[in-house]
Amino acid sequence: MHDDDPHPAGATPFSGPTHFPFEALRRFPDVEAENLQAYDVTDRLLAARGLDLAEARGLSGPEIAVIGDAYGAITLQLAAAGLSGVRVHQDLATGRSALAANAAALGLAGTFHAHELDAGLLAGGRLVLAQLPRGLAELEEVADAVARWAAPDAELVAGGRLKHMTLAMNDVLRTHFSDVRAGLAVQKSRLLAATGSLPVPEVPPFPVCVRHDDAGLTLCAHGGAFAGPRLDIGTRYLLGFLDRVPDGDAVDLGCGTGALAVAYALRHPSARVVATDRSAAAVRSARATVEANGLAGRVTVEHDDAAASLPEAAADVVLLNPPFHLGATVHAGAGLKLIGAAGRVLRPGGELWCVANSHLDYRSALRRAVGPTEVLGRDRKFTVTRSVRRVTKGKAASA
């Protein structure tokens, strides 16, 4: 990626509907805060480039796919310019809800079609606009999908913030496209353009499955899943306490690739287990993990936001390894939201077993949302706690 590239991926970065009401976009139901926006410069660059290419190539809305549009800024700019029927894939359940809400607020409901990362999203597509994921594995899966399912003359335009972009991203794209070009940097963002799709293997490269004999399970992961098929160290630490966790109806809240749900189900053969995550990549990974460990029918995996699909007081046990960031921003909001959800879905007397980075010290939040909390273990990085759900007359957890 060089500023003096003779073949920039876009020379008119802010053409198109400059009157688009960006400030009207919201992140809700995702965490909202003063330092968290619902759009960025890359969204504007991608939409502007998409509009230029759609006009130059005579593309209709259904010939355009959008990947990684966090809260709808790209999709809705295209819709506002008259491109109806754009196909869109968003990983997060919260992003999908935010896009629908933003579309309704702007009078643009029904102007796009939501899809998973599959042939339905890309078949016949001639232009794909994508926010660059930070992980190379996720980019590999996106590039493979575009080369596999989109039209032979499709162009992939992917953009990101300079601080998160590396030359390795160009290399990943070159494994799937014959021509990869970098555009000029604009306000600390840049676009990459890839054309000339190369042959792909008959079997898609994801999910990747790895056996972990020390933990007694196999983990499977799609490209966008946190930690990939590895067993992250926080989860591994909590696994050491599972023999002390009681039997019952269990929820793996923010399940990732499904390690805790599967490990619990293997230790408790009669238990019913629900795993839930807001990431579609995590959900697809967890479902593959369930299949790989022979637990289909015993463990159910749901794509939702903070166990929203589950009723109150539905679980005897909740297992939780909460995230400490939102995208690229370090923020405790996602973890606090999941702790609150645990208090909602636990039955009186039910237990939340949580592993978290020790510096976050969630104990006061756990006491407020769930009930009495004790520390069961602590190492250099992580703390494991056990909280018991106790309901007062006002149905609030007691400290």
N, C-alpha and C positions, 0 to 999 in steps of 0.2 A: 504494500500500500504506500504510494508516494504521491505527494501533492503535484508533482510535475508529470504525472501520467498523461501521455498524449491522447489517450482514449478514455476520457472521464465517463463515469456512469451516469452523469446527469449535469447539464450545464445551466439549467434554470431551476434552482433549488426551491423557490417558493412561488412557482407559477400555480395556477388553479385558483380555488375559492379562498382568496386571502381573507374574506369576511367571515370565514367559518368561526363559530363561537366556541373557541377552545376552552375558555374559562367556564363555560356552562357544563363541561364534562365533569362527572364525579367518579370516584373510585368505589363508592358504596355498592354492595355491602362489604367490600374490603375495608381494611383499616384506613381511616382518614386522619391526616395530621397536617400541620402547616408546612412541614418539609417533604410532604409526599404529594406529587402531582398526578393527574390522570392522563397526561400526555407529555411528550418531550420533542426536542428538535427532530429526532430521527423519525418520529411519526409523521411530522410535517414534510420532511424530505421524501419519505417513501410515498406518501399520498400524491405529492406534487409530481414526482417522477412517474407514478402510475397513471396519472391523468395525461401527462405528456405522451407516454407510450400508447395509451388507449386511443388517443386522438390520431397519432401518427400511423398506427397499425389498424385502425378501424375496429377496435375490440368492443364487444358488448360486455355487460356486467358478468354474466355467467362464465365468460372466458377468463375471468380474473379470480385468483385465490389470494387470500390474506392469511398469513400464519404469524401467531405471536402478538396479535393486536391486544395489548393489555386491557384497555378499557373502551376500545372502540374508536379511537381517534382516527385511525387509518380508514377503517371500513366506512365510518360515517362521513368522512370528507368525500370519499368516492360517491357515496349515495347522495350527498347534498349536491354534487355536480351532475347528477342524473344517471349514474351507473347503477342500475338496479339489478339485483340477482347475484351480486358478488358472493362467492363462497368463502367462509371464514372458519378458521380453527383457532381456538384459544385453549390453553392448557388448564387454566384455573377455573373452577366453578364460580368463584367470585367475579372473575373477569367476564364470564358469560352473562351473569346476572347484571353486571354493570353495563355491558354493551346493550342489553335489552332495555334497561331503564333509561340510559342515555338516548337511545333511539326513540323511545316513546316520548321523552321530554322534548326532543327536537322535531317531532312529527315525522320521523323516519322509520317507524316500526314497519316490519314486513319488507324492507328493501334489501335484505341479505339472507343467506341461508347458512346455518351452523352445521359443521361436520366435524368428525374425528379426523385424525391424520391418516387418511386412507384414500382409496381410489375414488370414493364419492366426493372428496374434496378437490381432487386434482385431475380426474379423467377429462381429457379434452382441453384442459387449461392451457392458455397461451402466455399468461403473465402471472407470476407469483411474486407477491410482495411479502417480505418477511423481516421481522425484527430478529437480528442475530442473537441466538442464545449464547450464554456465556460459556457453556460447556461444549467441548468439541464432539463428544458422543451425541449430544442432541442435534448439533449441526449435521453430523454424519447421517443421522436418521432422516432429517428434513431433506438433505440433498439427495439421498437415495430415493425417498418418496417422490420427489419432483422428477428425477430422472426416470423412475420406474413407471409413473402413471400419467404425467402431464404430456401434452402434445409434443411431437419431435421438435417443433420450432419454438418451444416455450422458452421464455427468459425468466430467470430467477434474479430478482433484485433484493438484496439483503442489506440492511443497514444497522449501524450500532454507534454507540458512543466511543470515541477514540480510546479512552482509558480502558475499555474492556475488549478492544480488538487486538488481534495478534496475527502475524504472518501465517501461523499454523491454520487459521481459518481459510486463507486462500488455498493452502495445500489440500485441505479437506474438500473444498469445492472442486479443485482440479482433478480429484479422483473420480468425479462424476460428470464433469463438463470440460469440453475441449478449450473453451475460451473464458477466462476469468479476468475481469478488469476492475480496477479500483478508481473511484471518482475522487474529486477534490474534497478536501475537508471543509465543512461548513459548520461554523459555530460548535466545534468540537464533536461533530458527527461525520460519518462517511458512509457512502453506499458502495457495495460491490455488485457487479453484474456478471452473471454466469449464463452462457448459452452453449448449444451444441452438446446435448446430453449423450453420455457414453453408455455402452451396454452395462447392465446391472446383473448381478448373480441371480439365479433362478429363485433362491430362497432369500428373503430379506435378512439383513444382518442383525436385526433385533426381534425379540429380546435375546440378550446374552444371559446364559445361566451358568452359575458356578456352585460347586458343592463345597460346603464348609463342614468338614468332618468334626471339627472341634465343637461346633454348635449343633451338630446333628441335623442339619437342614441344607436345602438347596435354595439359593437366591437367584431370581431372574430380574432383569432390568431392561427397560427401554431407555433410549438415549437421554431423555429429560429427567430421569429419576435420580434423586439425591443419592450420592455415593455409589451409583451404579450397582453392579452385583456384589460389591464389597459389603462386609458387615461393619457399619460405622462404630466407632469406639464407644459412643454413648449407649447405643443399643446393646452392644456386647456386654457392657457393664451391667445393664439392667437384666440381661438374660441370666446372670449369675444369681439373681434373687428369685427367679420364677418358681423354684421349688417351694418357696414360702408363700406364694400367692394362692389364695383360696380358689376352689372350684366354683363354677357357676357360669351364668351368661356373661360373656366378656365382650368388650369393645376395644379394638386397637385404634386409638384416636390419632389421626395424622399418620397413617400406617406406613407411608413410604413404600418400599418394596415388599412389605408384609412380613418381615422377620418376626416381630413380636407376636402377631396373630398366629402365625404358623407354629412357632415354638410353644405358645400356650396351648394350642389345639393338640399338639403332639404329646404334651405332658398331661392333658386333661381330656381323655378320649370321649367323655360324655358331654363335654361343654359345647354350647353353641357360641360361635364367635362371629362378630361383625367387624370388618376392617373398613375404615373410611378415610378418605383423603380428598383434598380439594384439587389436587393435580391429576389430570387425566393420564399423564405418563406414569405417575405412581400407581394409579388404579389398574392400568393395563399391566404394569409390572407385578403388582400384588396378585392379580388374577393368575398370571403365569407362574408365580411362586407357589400359589395354592395348588395348581395343577401338577407342578413338578414334584411336590411333596405328597401327592396322593390324597389331598384333602378336599377335592371338589365335592360340594354338597354339604360339607361340614363348616366351611368358612365362607362367608358371603362378603363381597367387596363392593362398597358403594362410593360413587363419586358425588360428594356434596361438601358443603361448607360447614365445618365444625359440627358434624353429626346432625345436621338439620333434618335429615330424613328419619331420624330415630325419635320415638316418643320419649316423654319424660319418664324417669324412673324405670328404664328398660334394662339396666345392667347391674350385675353384682360386682363386676370388676371392670375398671378402665385402665388400660396400659397407655402410657404417654411419654414420648420423647419429643418435646415441643421444639419448633424452630426458633432461632433467635434473630432472624432477619426477614425482611420483606423484599424479595428480588435482590438488588445490590445494596440495599439500605439496612444497616443494623438497627433493629427495632424489636422491642419486646411485645408489641401489640398482638402478633399472631399467637405467641405462646399464651398470653393472658386470655385471649379469646377461647383457646382450646381448654384451658383450665376452667373457665366459666361453663363451657359445654359439658365438661366432665361432671361438674356439680349438677347440671340439669338431667343428665341421663342416668346417674347413679340412683339406685334405690336406697332408702334409709338403711344404714349399716353396711352399704356397699363400700368398696375400697378403690381408691385411685393410687396406682403405683407409677411414680413419675421419676424419670431421670432427666436432669437438666444441667447446663453449665453452672458450676458452683458460683461464679461471680454474679449471676443473675439473682440468686437468692429469692426464689418464688414462694418461700414459706408463708409470708403474710397473705399473699394472694390465694394460696391453697387453703389456708384457714378460713378466709372470707368466703370463697366460692364453694368449698367442699365441707370442711370441718376440721376437727383435731388432726394435727399433722406431726409426724415424727421423722427424724432423719435416721435412716437405716444403714447408710453407707456413704463414704466420701473418699474419693481419690484425688489426684492432683488436679483433675479437670472437672469431674462430674460428681453430683450429689443425687442419691436415690432417696426418695421420700415415700411414705405411706400416709394417705389421708383417708379418714373414715367419714362417710356421709352421715350427718346427724341433722335432722330437721326439727326446728322449733315450731311453736304454734303458728308463727307467721311464715312458715315454710322457708326460712332462711337458714343457712348453715351457721352453726355456732363456732365461735373461736375457742 
